[in-house]
Amino acid sequence: MAYIQARKHAHPLRRTQSAAAAFAALAIPAAVHAQQAAAPAEAAAAPASTQVLPEIKAKSAADNGIKADVSASPKFTQPLVDTPQTITVIKKEVLQQQGATSLTEALRNTPGITLQMGENGNTQTGDAIFLRGFDTSASIFVDGIRDLGSISRDTFNIEQVEVIKGPSGSDNGRGASSGYVNLISKSPQLQNFGNASVSLGTDDRKRATVDLNRALDLAVPGSALRLNVMAQDYGTPGRDEVKSKRWGFAPSLAFGLGTPTRTVLSYLHVEHDNRPDGGVSTFGLPGYISAATGPAVNSKNYYGSLNDFDEVSVDQFTARIEHDIAPGYTLRNTTRLGRSEQDLLVTGVNAVTTTSGNPATYTVARTRQGKHQNNEILTNQTNLNAEFATGAVQHSLSTGFELIYERQRTATPQTLTNTTLPASLRQPQANLYAPSVGDVFLTPPYKGAYANGSTLSAAVYAFDTLKLSEQWLLNGGVRWEKFHTETNSSTFTAQTNTSPESLVQNPQLGLTDTLLSWKVGAVFKPAPNGSVYVTVSNSYQPPGGSNFSLASTANSANRPDLDPQEGSNIEVGSKWDLLDGRLSAVAAVYRSENKNELVSDGATPASFSQVGKRRVDGAELGLIGQITPALSLSAGLAYMDPQIIQGVPAGTGANQGGVIVFSPKLTFTSWVTYKLPFGLTVGGGARYVDTVARSSNLVVTSNLVTTPDYWVADAMLAYDVTKNFSLQLNVYNLFDKEYIAALNNGGSRYVPGAERNALLTANFSF
């Protein structure tokens, strides 16, 4: 693996980009030529009885209402009912019923997920999710390939969202102890259809989408084209100045559908032009800790500037080729070249100044922060699925190898809040109760601070399900990978009243290591439609694994001399397909742990060692499917007992025995629809989130410590005007509940939940 070491001393960025562009330019004609050459040869060579395996889309959810029967990933070789792991599949039909337009909204359909706002002065953007007690923001995948960048993902080109719970390093390599989220893209089909929707809502919301699929009469048999287009201009209910504006298109071209050799070429482009939300001060909320008193601020308050922005551009090209070598044997190769770019400037709020004693003159500190971040990925995956027997044992094998190059480049500006700065460089504070967009806002300048990181990985993996009898199955998977991560960075120190500003180039840091991840499970089938299982799995998160940024400070978990953090999970559960397979019922209990965490000994000065351990004991129940042809139900209940088993034992930051942050003990989600005989569909759902702690410390002396629990209800009415035209009305937060949707780590600011709002959608099919 000498080539990995060579990357440590050179960054051939232009060479990499040129090679990737050349590959993309050659992929389309090469794929078409391969199809034209392969089709006649296969037709001549294959006997009439040769089995033609399903086209690519067939591995996605079966047409069974809102219930999915299989995962779209080729690494899961069995139906979900026989897969020893908790997997939630959210199909596009549910997203359409709910009017869900983002991944964050889609994930409301599975319990055990919460949102986080950011650390102290840093405002998190994009899909900042916590799953089963652990940060899962860096474990989001698209079609089994890691998706990079702190961005908000739209659902316009998504067939279904799969939430795989429990550490799964054998599936994808480095990752969170909680599991991962896999978005499945729409793909061409051998039929003609078109769908379009236009939505208008309260709070100045407008959105339009088109999904057009056409079978093509080309020289290559089985050709089809699919085009998805989206445009959105949304205000935010209860947050008049916060805007979400984006557009995108996703064409995909397929050859050979329904034949032994199939190729899909796809491209995705999305642009965001948003005004981000830096949050509302938590001062005065129930549970807020402060010597001063005063009422809570209006949740509509906007403390930012009208010039704040969050601009995102995403481009993604994917080439996927599948070939049925023989009945039961399918070889597939996937190549992806992707990039995302984000320019961010956002104003957050922090400490409140109350020295006047008069609430009317209280002020709040504001932090203007920004970044310019560029993420790139180039990957190639080769996978073989095989069905065969060794004696009396049937095997379902999935094996392959992956090559992945990922790079992140981030430039950060100077922060203008430090009271030690000269007066001309300080960001003015805002009136706590009456902030104004007309206030003076200083733009933080870029002074050369940056962090550039990259990871190059090579991995091999294998999964096998052994069918020992009609009642017993064994499932196992293993992944070995070698990686090299390197980081280059510089640090800017601001001017103070006593010292000038400075820019220091930091030493280059590198890490080369190997990871061996695995999972094993046993399934007992007391009946053909049910299973009882036990599974054990692990995953690793090496230094720099979540952000490509190695560091040398003593208290950093990204020090290259540290061991990877290791997540483990043991789970016992049962799954049943009921009502002739229309309804799925699942139940599971589990214990997830994350160890090798870097913690302080609490002394002064502190020393740090990798003895930290967090544990989540939990249980989960789920129902999804069609109770009757007219009645569908999706519901989930999750219980968690999150604890820090080994942490900081003493001192002001003592947290040993404390709770894990952003991990509510109880969460519930539900969605039900009923279709009446005359074309009217009524639906609705309720969500519950228990109290959430923002700090694990045993003693917290300032700001808001926990968020209150809450219930939120939504409702839907849809009417089929004709067979090709329907109207749909969604009402969100039906009872206008005030709640905290996300809280920052410091407890000084929060994002309020959306107030009651409505969305009217016209759906067309053609």
N, C-alpha and C positions, 0 to 999 in steps of 0.2 A: 504493500500500500504506500509506496514511496511518493506517489503523486499527491497524496494528502499532505505529507510533510512539506512538499514543495510549495504548496499554497500559502504556507505561513510567512514566506518572505516576499511574495509578489501578489499584486492585485491586477491581473490582466482583465480589467473591466471592459475595455473597448473590445478586446479579443473575444470575451465571452458573449457580449452583446451581438457582435458581428456574426459569430458562429450560430447563435440562437436564431438571429434573423434569417440567416441563410438556410438553416434547417426548416424554419417555418415556410420559407418561400418554396422549398423543394418538396415539402410534405404533401401539398395538394396534388400536383401532377403525378407524383410518385404513387400516391394512394389510388388515383383514378387508373393509372396504368396497371397497377397490380390487380385491380378489380377486373379490368378488361381482359387481362391475360389469364386470370384465375378462373373466371366464369366458364369459358368454353372447356378448359382443361378439366375442371371439376365435373362438368356435365358429361364429358366423355368418359371420365375415369370412374365415376361413382355408379354403382349398380342401382337399379330402380328402388331397391328396398332400403337404401342408405337413409339413416335418420338425419333430418335437418333440424338442428337445435334451434330454440327460439332466438329471435333477434334480440339486440341489446336491451331494449326496453322491457322484455319479458321478465327480467330479473327484478324489476320493481314490483310494487304492490299489485296483487291481483285485483280484478275488478269486483270488489266485495264491499261496496259502499265506502264507509270511512275506515274500515278495518284493513290492515295490511297483513298478508300471510307470510311474506318473505322480506328479507332485507335486500337492498339493491347492491350491496357489497359482495363481490365474489369470494371474499374471505369467510363469509358465513355460509356454510355449505348445506344447512338444514333449514326447514321452515321455522318460523319464530317459535312455534309451540314446542319444538324440539331443540331449541337453542338455549344452553344453560347460562343465561345472562339476562338481566333486565334491559330490554330494548323498547323504547317508545317510538312509534312511527306516526308522524303527523302528516296526513295526506293533503294535497292541494284542495280537495273538496271542503275540508274543514276550514282551511285558510280563507277560501272564497266565502263560505257562510259567515265567517266572523269579520270579514273585511280586513284581515291581517295583512299588512304590507311590509313588515320587517321581521327579521329573525327574532328580535326581542319579543314582538307580539306573538309570533308563532309559538315560542317556548312557554307561553302562559298555559299551554295545554298539557304540560307535564309537571307533576309536583316536585318539590325539592330544589327549585331554582329560584335564586334571588339576584338582584342587581346591585352593583356597587358604583359609587360616583367617583372615587379617586382618593389619593393619599394627600392629606394636609392641603397644601396649596395647589396641587395638581388636579385638574379636572379630567376625568376619564371620558373619552368619546368612544362611540361605537358600541359593540356588543360586549359589555363588561358583565359577564355572568359568573355566578357562583353556583356550583352543582355539588350536592351532597357534601357541603362543607368546605370545598376547595375551589380556588380560582381556576376557571376553565376557559378564560378569554383567549389563551394561546393554543387551545385544542379544538379549533373549529376547522372543518375540512369541507371541501367541495368535491364530490365524486371520489372520495378517498384520498385526496391530495390536500396537504395543509394549505390553509388560506391565511395569508399574512396581512398585517396592518390592523390598527385600532379603528375600524370603520363600521358603519351600520350597513348591514346586508339586506337588500330588497328581496322580495319573494316572487317577483314577476316571472322569473325563469326557473322556478323551483317546482319539481314534481312532488317531492316529499322531504320532510325533515326527520332525520333519524337521530335519536338521543341514546347513546350507548353508555350505560351506567356501570361504574366500577373501573379501576385502572386497567388499561388495555394496551400496554406497551407492545405486546406481540402483534397488534393490528397495525400500528402506525409509527412505532418508535417512541421517542421521548414524548412525555405528556403528563397531564395532571393526574392526581390520584383519584379524581372523581369520575373520569371517563372522557367522552368527547362528543361533539355534535358533527354530524355528517349531512351536508346538503346535497340532494340529488337533483341534477339539472334535467330539464325537459329535453327530449330527444326526438328526432323525426320518426314518423310512423307511416305505414303503408296504407294510408287512407286520407281522404280529403276532408278537412274540417277547418272551421274558423270560429274563434270566440273573441269578443271584444267587450269592454266594460268602460263606463264613464261614471265617475263618482263626484258628487258635490256634497259638501258638508258644512256644518257650523264652523266657526273660527277660520273662515276663509280657506277651506280645503277643497282642492281640485285634483283629480287623478284620472288618467286614462291608460288602458292597456289593450294590447292586441296580441292574440296567439293564433297564428296562421300556419297550417300544415298542408302540403300538397305532395301527392305521389307524382313522380316525374317520369315521363316516357323518354328515357335516355337509352343509349347503347348498352350501358351497364344496367343489368336487371336489378330490381329492388331499390331504385333510387327515390329519394324523398327529400324535401326541403321544409324546414320549419323556421319560422321567424317570430320572435317575441319582442315586443316594443312596449316601453313604459315612459310616461311623463307624469310628474307629480309636483304640485306646489301646495304645501300644507302649512297652515298655521298650527299652533299648539294650544289646545283647550286650556284656558286659565293662565296662559303665558303669552300675552299679546305680542311681545317682541321676538319670540323664538320661532324660527322658520325652518322648514325642511323642504328643500327644493332639489329635485333630481330628475334625471332622465337616463334612459339606457336602451340598448337593443342587443339582441342575441340571436344571430342567424346560425343555423346548423344544417349541414348537408350530409346525407347518408347514401351509401351505395351498398348493394347486395343484401338488403333486408330480406329475410326469408330464404336466404341461400347460405351455404356453408361458410362463406367469407363475407364479412360485413365491416364496413368502414364508416366512421362518423367523424366529421371535421366540424368543430364548433368554435365560435368566437363570442366573447362577452365584452361589452363596453358600457361603463356606467360613469356618470358625472354627478357629483353633489355640489351644491352651492347653498350651504346652510348658514343660519345664524345660531350659534350654539348657546346652550343654557349653562351659565356658571353657577346656578343655584340660588337659593333663598336662605337668608340667615335663620338659624334655629333658635335665636334668642327669644325667650318668652314662651316657648313650647312647653307642654307638660313634661317634667323630668329634666329640664334644662338647669344646669348647675352654674350659678353665678351669685356673687354677693349683691349685685344690683337687681332690681326688679323692674318689670315693665311688661306691657302686653306683647303677645306674639305679633310679628309683622304680617302684613297682608301677603298671602301666598302668590298674588299676582305681581308683586314687586320684581322689577328687572333691574339688576345692579350693573349690567354691562353697557357696552357702547353699541350704537347702531352700526358701527364699523367693525364689530367682531365678526369673524367668519370661520367657517370650517369647509374648505374646498377639497374635494376628493376626486381623483380620477383613477379608474380601474380598467385594465385591459387584460384579457385572458384568452389565449389560443390553446385548443386541445385537439389532438389527433388520436383516435382510438381505432384499433384494428383487431377484429376477432376472427378466428378461423377454427372450425370444427374439424379437428384432425381425424377423428373417427367417432362413432357413436359413444358418447360419454366422455369425450376428451375435447376440451376447448382451450385454445391458446389465445391470449389477448395481450396487446401491447398498448400502453397509453403514454403519450408525451404531452407535457404542458409547459408553456412559457407564459408567465404571468407577471404583472407589475401593478403596484398601487402607489399613488402619490397623494400625500395629504399636506395641505397648508392650513395651519390652525392659529387663530388668535382669539382667546376667550378671557373673560373677566370673571374671576371667582371672588367670593367674600370670605373673610376670616374673622379675626378678633373684633369684638365690640368694645368701644371706648365709652365708659359711663361715668366719668369723673365729675361731670356737671351735676349729676343727680336729677336732671330733668330729662325724661324720656324724649321730649321733643327735640333735644339737641344731641342725643346719642348719635355716634358715628360708627361706621364699620369699615375696617380695612379692606381694600380691594387688591387683588393680585392679577395683573395682566400677564398672561403667559401664552406661549406659542411654541410651535415647532414646524419644521419642514422635514417630513419623513418620507423616504422612498423605500419600498419593499419590492424585491424581485425573487422569482423562483423559476428554476429550470429543472424538470424532473422527467425521468423515464422509468416506467414500471412495466415489468413483464410478468404475467401470471398464467399458470396452467391449472385448470380444473380437470380432475380425472375421477371417474367412477369405475371401480374395479373390485375384484375379490381375491383374497388370499385364503384358500380353503373355504371354510364356512363363514368367514368374516367379510362383510361388505365394507368397502372404504369409499369415503367422499373426501378427496384430497384437493387442497388448494395450496399451491406453492409458487414461489417466484423470487425475484430480486428487484431492487430499486436503487437508482442513482439519483441523488437530490443535491442541488446547489441552491442555497438560500442566502439572501443578502439584505441587510437593513442599514440605511444611512440616515442619520438624524442630526439636524442642526437645531440648536436651541438658543433663544435670545436671552439677554440679560433680564433678570426679574427686577421690577421697579417697585419694591415695597419696603425694603430694608430701611429702618429708621436711622441707620448709620450713614446712609447715602447723603450727599449734599442735597439741600432742599430742592434744587432744580431737577433732581432725578427721582424724587419720590412721587409715587402715584397718590394723588389726593384721595382722601377718604370720602365716603358717601354718607349722607344722612340715613340713619338706619330705617326710618319709617317713610321717608319721602325721597328715594333716590331719583335722579334725573338723568335721562339719556343725553341731556345737554351739558352735563358736568364735563370738566376738563379730563381728558383721557390721554395719557402719555403712551406712545407706541414703543414697546420694548425693542431696542436695537439688537441686531445680530452682531456679535463681537468676535466670532470665530470659534465658539464652543461647538463641538460636534462629537458624535460617537458613531463610528462605522464598524459594523460587525458582519461576519459571514460564517456559514456552516456548510461544509461539504460532507455528505454521508453516502455510504454504500451499505446495503443491507440485503440479507437473504432471510426467507421465512418459509414456514410450512405449517399448514393446519390440516388435521385429519379427524374425521368422525368415523369411528368403527362401530358398525352395527353388528353386535354380538348375537342378537336374537330379535324377535319382534318386540321384546320388552326392554332390552338393555342396549344403551349406546354409550360409548366413551368418546370424549371430545378433547382434543389437545392442540396447542399451538405454541410455536417458538419462533423468535426473531433474534438474529444476531446482526449487529451493525457496528461499523467503525465510523467515527466522525472526527472532523477537525474544525474547531471554532477559533476564530481570531478576531481581535478587537483593536482598533486604532481610535484614539480620542484625544481631545484637548479640553482643558478646564479654564474657564474665564473667572477671574476674581474682580468684583466690582470696586470702583473707587469709593473710598471712605473719606471722612474729614481729615484723616491722618495719613492715608496711603494712597498711591495712584492705582489705577486698574492694571491688571496683568493677564496675560494669556500664556498658558504653559502647555507644551506638548507632552502628553503622558507616554510612558514606555508602552511599546506594543506588547499585547498579551496573547497567548495562544494555549490551546488545550486539545490534545489528541487522546481519545479514549475509545473503549468498546463497551457496548451494552448488550446484555443477554436478557431478554424479556420472555415471559412464558405465561400460559394459562392451561388449566386442565379441568375437565368437568365430567361428571357421570350423570346420565339421564335414565330414569326408570319410567316406563310407560304402562301404567295400570290399565289404560284403555287406549285405543287408537287415537282418540281426540284429546288426550291429556298427557301430562308429564310431571314428574317430580325430579328435581335436580339438585346437585351440589357442585359448586365451582370455586376454584382458587386461582387468583391471577395477580400479576404485579406490573409495575411500570417504573420508569426512571426519569428524573428530571435533572440533567447535569448542570453545572454552573453555566450560565449564559443560555440555557436551553429555551427560555421563554422570551428572551429579548435580544439575543446575539451579543450581549454586552458583558464582557468579562471585566472584573474590577480587582483592585489590589488592597482596598481598605479592609481593616481587620473585621469589621462587622458586616461585610457584604457576603451574601449567599452565592455571589457570582465569582468568588475567588477561584482561580484555576487549580489551586492546590487542594481543593475540597473534593470529597467523594460526592457522587450524585445522590440526591434525595431519592428514596425508594418508597413507592406506594404499593400497598398490598390490599387484597380484598378476599374475603371468604363469604360466600352467599349460598343460602338454601332457599329454594323456591318451588313454585308449582304453577303450571300454565295449562289452561283448558280452552279448547274451541267448542263453544256451546251453540245450541239452536242451529244444527246442521252447518256449523262452521261460520255462521254470520256474526257471532259475538265471541270476543276473546276476554277471558278472565285470568288475571295474573296476581300472584302474591309472592313476596320475597322478604327475607330478613338477612341482614348483612352486617359485617364489621369491616370498615375501611380504615387503614392506618397510613400515615406518612411519617417516615423516620429519617434520620441523618440531617435534621434541620439544625441550622446554626443558631445557637442561643448564647446569651450572656450568662455569666455566673452571678450577676447582680452586685458584684463588688465595685469599689472605686479605687483605682481604675479597673475597668471590666476586662475580663478575658473571655474568649469565645471558643466554643467547641461544638462538634456535631453530635449532640446528645438529645436534641429536641425530637419530640414525638407528639403527633396529634392523632386522635381517634374519633371516628364517628360510628356509633352503633345505630342501626335504623331498620325500619320496616316500610314496605311499600305495597299498596294495593291498586289495581287498575281494572277498568272495564272499558271496552271499546267495540262498537259494531252496531249491527241492526237487530233490535229486539223484535221488531216486526218490519215488513217491507216499508211501512210508513214512519216508523219510530227509530231514530238512531240516538246513540248515547256514547259519550266519551267522558270518563271520570277517573280521577286519580287522587289517592291520599298517601301522604308520606309523613313518617315520624322519624326524627333524628335526635340522638343524644350526643352532641358534639363536645369533646373535652380536649384540653391540653394535658397530656399525660406527663410529659417532661418538658419544662420550659424554664423561664427565668425564676429561680427559687426565692429571690429576696430583692429588696431595694424598691425604688419607686416604680420600676417596670415589672414587678413580680406578676407572673401570669400562670405559674404552674398550678393546675387544678381549675383554671378558668375555662370559659367557653370559647369556642371557635367563632370568629367574627362572621357576620352575615349568614348565619346558619339557623333559621327558625326551626323550632322543635316540630311544629306541625304546619303542613301546607296541604291545601285541597284545591282541586280544579275540576270543573264540570262543564259540559256543553251537551245540550239535547235539542233535537229538532223533531217536529211532527208534521207530516205532509197530509193535508186534508184533501178529500176527493175532488174538490172544485178548483184545485191549483194553488191554494194558499198554504204556505209553509210557515209555521210559527216555531221559534227557537229561542234559546236563552241559556245562560250559564251563570255560575257563581264561582268566585275564587276567594280563598282564605289564606292569609299569611300571618303566622304567629309573630310574637315579639322578636326583634332582631337586635343583637348587640353589635356595636361598631368597634368595641375594644375588648381584648382578652384580659386586660390588666385587672387584678383583684381590687385595686383602688383607683377610681377615676374621679378627678376633682374639678373638672371643667366641661362645659358644653353639654350637648345632648349625648347620653350614654346608650340609650336603646330607642328603637322606634316602636310605637304601639302596634298591636295586631289590628287587622282590618278585614272586612268583607267587601267585595265589590261584585255587583251584578250587571250583566249585559243582556240585551234582548234583540231579537231579530224577527222581522216579518218579510216574507218574499211571496210574490204573486206572479204566476205564469200568465202573462197577457196573451201570448200565443206560444206555439211550440218553439219559436225562435227568439222570443223577446220576453224578458221578465224584469220586474222591479223589485228591489231589495232595500229595506230600511233597517239600519243598525243603530241602536241606541246604547251608548256606553256609559258605565257608571250610573245606572238607572236611578239610583236613590241619592245621587250627588254626594257620595261619601268623601270626606276630606281625609287624605292619608298621605304618608310619606312613601314615595316610590323608590327612592334611592338616597343614601346618606354617605357623606365622605368619612374617611377614617378618623379625622379629627373631631367629628361631631359638630362642626361650626356651620355647615350648610347642607341643604337637602334639595332634592327635586320633588316638587309636589306631584301627587297623582293627578291625572287628567280629570277635570270637572265633568259633569254631565254634558254629553255632546252627541250629535247625531250625524249619520252619513247615509245619503240616498244614492243608490247605484242602479244604473240601467245596464243589464246584461244582454248581449246579442250573440246569437250563434248563426253561422252561415256556412 
